[in-house]
Amino acid sequence: MSSCALQILTAPHHTLGAQAGRLIGAGVPRQKVAIIYDVGLSTLYRKFLAS
């Protein structure tokens, strides 16, 4: 995972991080979001908790 992608996802005010959260909230599988943003699944589960 690139450090740039991690910074984008961990910044709550960043547009791409917010968009990733909206995608997950809309039901897009985390695996697809991970591919789009080039991050690991564990990063998405850590940042956007499973409901």
C-alpha positions as CSV (number, residue, x, y, z in Angstrom):
1,M,0.0,0.0,0.0
2,S,1.3,3.4,-0.8
3,S,1.7,5.9,2.0
4,C,-0.2,8.5,-0.1
5,A,-3.2,6.2,-0.3
6,L,-3.0,5.6,3.5
7,Q,-2.9,9.4,4.1
8,I,-5.9,10.0,1.9
9,L,-8.0,7.4,3.7
10,T,-7.0,8.4,7.2
11,A,-7.8,12.1,6.7
12,P,-11.5,12.3,7.5
13,H,-11.9,15.6,5.8
14,H,-10.2,14.5,2.6
15,T,-12.6,14.0,-0.3
16,L,-11.3,10.6,-1.4
17,G,-11.4,9.3,2.2
18,A,-15.0,10.5,2.5
19,Q,-15.9,9.0,-0.8
20,A,-14.5,5.6,0.2
21,G,-16.7,5.7,3.3
22,R,-19.7,6.6,1.2
23,L,-19.0,3.7,-1.1
24,I,-18.8,1.3,1.8
25,G,-21.9,2.7,3.3
26,A,-23.7,2.2,0.0
27,G,-22.9,-1.4,0.0
28,V,-19.9,-1.6,-2.3
29,P,-17.8,-4.5,-1.1
30,R,-14.7,-3.5,0.8
31,Q,-12.5,-5.6,-1.6
32,K,-13.6,-3.5,-4.5
33,V,-13.0,-0.2,-2.6
34,A,-9.5,-1.6,-1.6
35,I,-8.7,-2.1,-5.3
36,I,-9.9,1.3,-6.3
37,Y,-7.9,3.1,-3.6
38,D,-4.9,0.7,-3.6
39,V,-5.1,-0.1,0.1
40,G,-5.4,-3.3,2.1
41,L,-8.7,-4.7,3.4
42,S,-7.4,-4.3,7.0
43,T,-6.9,-0.6,6.4
44,L,-10.6,-0.2,5.3
45,Y,-11.8,-2.3,8.2
46,R,-9.7,-0.3,10.6
47,K,-10.8,3.1,9.2
48,F,-14.5,2.2,8.4
49,L,-15.6,-0.2,11.1
50,A,-17.9,-3.0,10.1
51,S,-21.5,-2.4,11.1
